[in-house]
Structure formats: C-alpha cells, structure tokens
Amino acid sequence: MEHSIDKGTRPNYGVLSVLMIGAFIAFLNNTLLNIALPSIMMDLQVGPATVQWLTTGYMLVNGIMIPTTAFFIQKYSVRRLFLIAMCLFTFGTIVAGLAHVFPLLLAGRMLQASGSAILMPLLMNVMLVSFPIERRGTAMGIFGLILMAAPAIGPTLSGWIVEHYNWRMLFHFVAPIAVGVLTIGFFLLKDKKEKVNLKLDVFSLMLSSIGFGGVLYGFSSAGSKGWGSPLVYLTIIIGMISLVSFIFRQSKLERPMLNFVIFKYPMFALSSAISMILTMAMFSGMLLLPIYVQTIRGISPFDAGLMMLPGALVMAFMSPVTGKLFDKYGGKILAITGLSIITVTTYMFSTLTLETTYQYLMILHAVRMFGISMVMMPVQTNGLNQLPTRFYPHGTAMNNTLNQVSGAIGTALLVTLMSNRTESRTAAFLERSPETSLEHISVLAMLDGINFAFFISSFIVIFALALAFLMKRVKQEEEEDSYETKPTGTKVVV
C-alpha cells in the first residue's frame, strides 16, 4: 500500500490533532492505572498475582493486535480505523469504570487495549506519509511531546485521584474525554480511499496471536512464577515455534500480514535493535525506582509520582527540540549522546542507599529522562526513513510489536535478577548477622537486589551505545518495480 503525498501540500493538522488526542488519552489511561493497583486489590479482594493481569492482559492484547494493524491500515481508511479504535477504547473505559468484580474490570481493560493497539500504528503511519523526510524529525518530535505528556502527568494525577476518590474515578475521568474525541473524529475525519482487494490470512493471524501472545505471557509471568515454572517455559517455547512458523509463512505469501522483508534495510534493522535494547533498560527505571521509593523508603504514591514528574516533563518538552536537531544533524550524534547519558545515570542508580535524598533521586531521574528523549524517537525515525512508503504500515507495526516484546523481556529479566539477588543476599546477611532483625535484613537485601538490577541495566545500555556508532543518515529507498502489490492511494481531508 502507498499513501499518496504531494510534497507541496500542507499536512492536515486538524486530522493529525484528532489522532494525537485519541492516542494521548490511550497513553494516559495506561499510566493512570499502575499506581491504583493496591487500591483495586483491596476493593475487589484479589491478590497481586491476579491484579497484575490488568497490565499483563493489556500487554498481551497489544502484542496480539499490533501485528495485524499493518493489514488493517492497508485495507481500511483512516476514518474507519480511528472510529473503530475509539469505540473499543471508549466502551472498554465505561465497562471498567462500572466494574464491581475483577473479571469485568479485566474485560474492560482488554477492550481498551484493543483500541489503543490500533491507534498508535495508525497515527505513526499518518505522520510518516504526511511529512517529507526532511521535516519528519520535527513532526515526530511534536508527536513525542504529545505522547510523553501522558506519562508526565499520569502518576501524579493518579496518586491525587486515588488519595481523594475511588479508583473507578480514573476511568470516569477518561470516559467523557474519549466520548468527545470520538464525536469530533466522527464529524471531522473524512477520507477518500480506493477499494483494496486484500484478505486476511487467518492461519497467519493464529500463528501471530499464539507466537507473540505466548512469548509476552511467558516473559511477563517469569517475574512472579519463576523461570522454572512449566507455564513459563512451555508458553515461551510454543510462542517461539509459532513465531518462526509465522515468519516463514509471511515469506511465502504474496501479500503478507506483516512483512519481514523490511529487515533487509540495514538502518531499520539497526534502529529496531537499539530500540529493543533501550526499552529493556528503560524498565529498570520504570519498575525498580517505584519499588525502591515506596517499599524501601516508604514514600507515598502521590509523592513518588511527584518525584518522577520533572523527568517525564523534561522528556516531553525535549521531544520537539530533539526533532529539530534530528532534521539538522541526523540521529547518530543524538543517539550516542543520549545513550552515554543513560549509561552513566543508570549506573549511578545502582549505588542507592537508605539515605539517598529525595532531591537527588528527582534530579538523577530527570537527567536520565533527558538522555532517553534524545534516543527513542530519533532512532526509530531514522530507521523508518529508509523504508519505501509502501512498507510504512509494516515498519510502524513491527516497531510497536517489538517494543511490547522487549518490554516484557526486560521486566522479566530485571525482576528475576532483583529477586534472585535479594534471596541470596538475605541468606548471606542472616549468616553474617543472625542477631539483626529479619525485617531490616529484608530491606537491605532488597536494596542490594535493586542496585544489582540497575547495574546490569547499565551494561545493557552500553550494548545499545555500541550499536549507535553504526548509525548513518539515510535517504528513502526507491520503490521496487518487482513488487507485485499495486499501490493504492489514500487521501485524508477535512
């Protein structure tokens, strides 16, 4: 599929605004829920292993849905996909807000996930085809500003709502906004699209769902169930076999559901590798820092959210700046500088103590987020820039899918490292100081486990830094005449 672009035509900012607002509230709702999990456990009387399905289930649905978005973007118009996605998200939000039992809440959460899984690749694809390559960095930077604002305000807003209202207010707050965006989109979005004779390969969909779903579930469960659990390693093995079969089948299809040929473009393949490694390392801050702050230091959820707010704001407001720098200097210098900052700050997080000050944590986290802002969007944009236009849906779908998988792997890896280190240090401390209270020993052992996980994360980032030196500024590859799928034009208008 090829979206038609006139280089002299001004992008339709009204359409882009509607799509961005839709993606923003989907991102916001995801970050809102994390801090409310303890309240949900108490209210619905479920344990940690059950409540974690609100995040694991969300990730699973995304992992299953996102690979299909390349097909949907080629088959259907922007208007139809946006309205379907927002209907699913809005209905899921209303169901979750009214849920009085956990299964109903989980069902609403999964409906939200099915909507948000369509929104992100759809928006990125429209962004890519709306701007010429020389202006794409600035455009993606503004896109990053909008989306990074969600995690910036999410934890703080969630902490305030949970402390003053019931956790259901998180969904009641989002629902009317979602209804408003859906209504605006219904009247504002109008697009013309030629009919496309594409049929979804059901067997590919089954393989993709089992493959990505199995890998995501296996790695997500490893942190709580342990790597020795048959449920963990069997689902990962089944998932990997299904993924290999899925990739092999796509190579044989004339019109694949997800085209793995895009990895023959070296800068796209390199950007995917860097993004996956960075996503794994990012979870060290997103996962380990809240555990340290709330569990070890006893800081309230609201204050923990406030502590992370400056970093999220820095990341949000730096996105347009790094976008402009990308257009001017390319992605290599930004990636090397940003990854160097991330490496140093991640290592500094591996030296936390029981006396580390609140201000130190806030500043260090903000500097780390500054580094991340210089890497994520420029690296992905540099890789996507090399792809011919017809591969944009496949490139955006692939990036989002790999981020989900690497996020699950990173979470499982870091939780396992932290848990194993905590257990071994607990035994060592007990043997060395048997007269010390078990509670104090547990705190010291967990602190050591968190520091160890951060330490390993710093080496993971070094690997991404080494890869960044291989980056090159690219030009878009020419369309190949041998490609058998004829392009279809899509024009989005107001």
N, C-alpha and C positions, 0 to 999 in steps of 0.2 A: 504493500500500500504506500502511496505517496500523497501527502497533503500538498496541495498547490499553494505556493507562496510567491507573491510578487514582491521582489526586493524593494521596490519603491513604495509599496503600500504601507501605511502606518498601521501597526498592530492594533487590534481591537481591545483597548484597555478595559472597556466595560465588561466584556466577556471574561477576560483574564481576572478581573476583580471578583466576579461572582464565583469562579472556580477556586480562587485563592481563599475566599471567605469560607467556602464549603470545606476545603482541606484544613483550614485553620481550626474550625470547631471540632473536626475529627481528631486532630492532633491534641487539642486542648482537653477533650474528654478522656483521652488515653492517659495523659499526665495527671489529670484530676483524681483518678481513682486510686492510684498507688498508696497515697497517704491515708486513705479511708479504709483500707483492708482490715485493720484491727477492729474498727467500729462495726464493720459488716460481720466479722466473726462473732462478736458479742451479740449483735442484734438477731442474726439468723441462726445462731448456735451451731456454727461449723468450725472445724479445726483448720490449721494452717495448710495441711495437705489438700483440703477441699477448696479453700478460698483462693489458693494460688491458681486454680483453673480459670479465674477471671482474667488473669494475664496470660497463662499458658494457652487457654482456649482462644483468646484474641489473636495470639501469635500463630496458632495452628490454622485458623480460618484465613488469616492473611497469607500464610505460606501456601495454602491450597488455592486461594482465589487469584493472587497476583500473577502466577504464570499464565492464567487464561486471559489476562487483560490485553495482551498483545493481539490475540484473536478478536476480542470484543472491539478494540479500538479500530481495527481494520474493517470489521463487519458493520458496526453501527455508528450513528452520528454522535457528535459531542453532546448535543442536547439530550438525546435519548439516554446515553450512558450516565450523564450527570443527574438527570431526574430519577433514574432507577437507583443510583447510588445514594442520593439524598433521601429518597423514600425509605430505603432499607435502613439507613442510619437513623432517620427521624423516628421511624416505627420502633426500632430497637431501643432508642433512648427513652421513649414513652413507656415501653414494656418494662425496662429496667427500673425506671423511677417508681412504677406501681408495684413492683415485685414484693411479695410478702414471704416467699420461700426461695431458697437458693437456686433450684433448677430454673425457675422463671427468670431470675436475675441473670443467670448464665446464658439463657436463651436470648435475652435482650442484648447482652454483651456481644454474642456471636453475630447477631443481626447487625449491630453497629460495625463490627469488624468487616463483614461482607461488603458494606457500603464504603468504608474507608479504604479497603483494598483496591477498589476501582478508582477512587478519587485521585490518589497520589500519582499513579502512572498516567492517568488521563491528563492531569494538569501539566505534568512534566513534558508530555508529548506535545500538547498545545503550545507550551513555552518554546520548545525546540523549533517547531515549524513556524512560529510567529515572528522570530527574530533572526536576522542574518548572523552568520558565525562571528563577525567582528563585534557585534553588540550583545552576544549571548551571555558573556560573563556578567555584565551589568544587570541584565534581565534576571539571570539566575540568582544574582546577589540579592535583588529585591525580593525574589521568591523566597530566598533563605531568611530574610528579615521577617517576613510574614509568618513563616512556619516556626522559626526559632522563638518568636514571641510567645508561642503556646507553652513550651516547657519553661519559659521565663516566669510567667505568671501562674502556671498550673499548681506547683507545690504550695506556694504561699496562699493563693486563693483557696485551694482545697483545705489547707490547715485551718484557715479562718472559718470556712463554712462548717467543717466538721466540729470545731470547737463551739460554734454558736447554734448550729442547726443539726438536723438528722442527715445522715449520709445520702439519703434519697434526694436531698436538695441539690446535690451535684448534677443529677440528671434533670431535675425540674428546671434548673438554671439554664441548661443547654437546649432543652426541648423547644422553647419558643424561638430561640435564635435559629435553630435548624429549620423550623417551620417557615420562618421569614426568608431564609436563604432559598429554600425550596420554591417558595412562591415567586420570589424575584427571578429565579432561574427559569421558571415556567413561562413567564412573560417576556423576559429579556433575551433568552437564548433562542436564536433561530439559525439553523444551518441547512445548507444545501449539500446533499451527498448523492453521488451516483450509486446505483444499486450494485452491490458486490456479491458475487456468487461464491461465497465461502461456506463450508460446512465444518462444524466442529467434529474432530476425530474423537469419538467417545472413549476409545481404548487409550489414546494419549492422555485424555483427561483423567482416567482411572489411574494410570501409571504415575502421572504427575501428582495426583492427590495422595496416593499411597506413599510415593517417594518423598516428597517434601514434607508431608504430614508426619510420616514415620521418623524421619531424621529430626525434625523440630520437636516432636513429642519425646523422642528418646533422649536427646540432649537436655531438653527442659526438665525432664524427670530425674536426670542423673544427680542433680544437686540435692534433691530431697531423698531419693530412694537409694542412691549409691550406684557405682558402676557395676557392682556385682549382681544387681537385680536382673533376672531374666527379662522382665518387662522393658528394661532399658536397652540391653544389648541386642535383644531379639528385634525390637522395633527399629533400631538403628540399622541392623543388618538387612531386614526386609526393606526398609526405606532406601538403602544404598543400592540394593539389587534392582528395585523398581526404578530408581533414578537412572542407572546405567541402561536399563531397558528403554526408558523414556527417551534418553539422549540418542540411543541407537535408532529408535523408531523415527525420531524427528529428522535424522539424516537421510532417511529413505523416503519421506513424504515430499510431494511436490510443493505443498503449502503447509509447512509445519506450524504447530500451535505456538511453539517457542523456538526460534531459530538460533541454534548454537553456532552457526557459521559466523556470527558476529565476533567470536573469539579469534578469528583469523586476523582481525585488525589489531595490531600489537598494542597500540595505546589504549584501546578499550579493555583489552585483557589485563594490561598493567594497572589501569585505574580500578578495575574490579578487584584485583588482588590487594591493592593498597587500601581500598575502602573496606574490604572484609576484615583485614588485619586491624585497621583503626577502630572499626565497630566493636571487635572483640575487646580491644584495650579500653575503649570508652566505657564499657560496662563496669570496669574496675571502679571508676568514679561514681557512676550512677547507682551501683549496687553496694559497694563496700563503704563508701563515705556515709550514707544514711545509717548503716548498721553501726558504724563507729560512733557517730554523733548521738544517736538515740539510745542504743543499747549500752554502750560503754560509758558515754559521758552523761546520759540522762537528760539530754536537751529535748524540749518539747517539739512535737511535729511542726507547729507554726514557726518556732524559732529556727528549726532545721531548714524549713522552706525559705525563710528569710536569708539564711546563711548562703544558700545556693542561688538566690535571686540575682546578685550582681554578676556572677559568672554567666548565667543564662542571658542577662541583658547585654553583656559585652558581646556574647556570641551572636545575638540577634542584630545589634546595631553595627557590628563589623561586617555582616554579610554583604551589604551594598558596597562597602569600601573594598573588600576583597574582590568583589565582582568587577569593579572598575580597574583594580590592579591586575586582575587576570586578563582583561581585554588589552591592557597596555604591555604587560611583561610576560604573560603566559603563566602556566600553572606550576612549572618546575621550581622556581625560586620561592613561590608561596608555600609549596608542599614541603620543601626542605626546611625553610624557616619555621613553619608551623609544627612539623614533626620533631624538630630539635627542641622547641619549647615544651611540647607534650612529653618528650622523653625525660627532660630534666624535672618537670613538675610531678610527673608520675613517680619518679624515683624519690623525690622529696616527700611524697605521701607515704612512702614506705618507712619513714622514720618517725611516725606518730607516737606520742607518749600520752600518759594520763593527764599531763599538764599542758598539752598543746592548746594555745589560746584560740578563742572563737574568731578573733580578728585575723589571725594567721591562716586559719582554715578558709575563711572567706576570701582573702587575697589570693592564696595559692590556687583555690578553685577557679577564681576569676581569670588568673593568668593561664591556667590550663585550658579553659574555655576559649580564651583568646587564640591560643595555638590551634585548637580544633577548628575554629572559624576560618582559619587560613588554609585548611586542608580539604574538608569534606566536599563542599560544592565545587571548588576549582578542579579537584582531581576528577570528579565524576563528569563535569562539563567537558574537560579536556578529552576524556575517553569518548564521550558521546559525539563530540565534534568530528571525529574521524569517520563515523558511520555514514553511509549513504542514507538519504532521507527515508527510504522505504524500511530501513531497519530501526528507526527511532522507537516504534512501539515495542519491539523486541529488546532493544537496549535498556529502555526505562523499566520494563517488566523484569528483566534479568537483574538489574541493579537492585531493585526493591526486594526481589526474592532472595538474592544473596545476602543482603543486609539482614533480613529476617533470620536466615540460617546461621550467619556468623554471630548474630546477637544471641541466639540460643546456645551456640557452641561456647561463646565467651562467658555467658552466665554459668553454664555447667562447669566449665573448666575452672573459673575463679572460685565458685562456691566449693568445688571439690578440693582445690588447693587450700582454701581457708579452713575447711572442716578438718581435713587430714592433718594439717599443721597444728590446729587447735587441739586435736586429740593427742598428738604426740607430745606437745608442749605441756599439756595438762598432766600427763603421766610423768614427764621429766620434773616438773615443778613439785609434784606430790612426793616424788622420791627424794628430791633435794631438800624440801622444806615441809615435812609432814605436819609440823605444828601450825602452819599457816591455814587460815580458813579456806574451805573449798570454794566459797563464793569469790574471794579475792583471787584465788588461783585461776578460776574460770575466766575472770575478767582479763587477767594478764595473758592467759593462753589465747583468748580470742583476739586481743590486741596484736599479739605476735602473728597470729594467723592472717589478720587483715594486712599487716605490714608485709608479710611474705607474699601475699597475692598481688599487692601493689608492686613489689619488687620484680616479680615475674612479668607483670604487665609492662614494666619499663623496657624489658628485653624484647617483648612482642613489638613494641613501638619502634625499637631500633631496627628491626627487620623491615618494617614499612619505610623507615627513613632511608635504608639502603636501596630499596626499590625506587624511591623517589628520584634518585640520581639518574635513573634510566629514562625519565620522562622527557618527551620532546613536544614542542609546539607543533600541532598538526593542521593540515588542511583537509576539508571534507573529501572523502574518496568519491570518484566518479561512479555513476550508475553503470552497472554491467549489462550489456545488451543480451547476454546469455541468460539473464534472469527471466524465468518463464512467467512469473506472475505479473500481469499487466497492472500498472498503477491506476489508482482511482483518485479522482480529485475530491477534496473536501474543502469547503469554504465556510467559515463561521462568520455570521453577520448579526447585527442588531437591527 
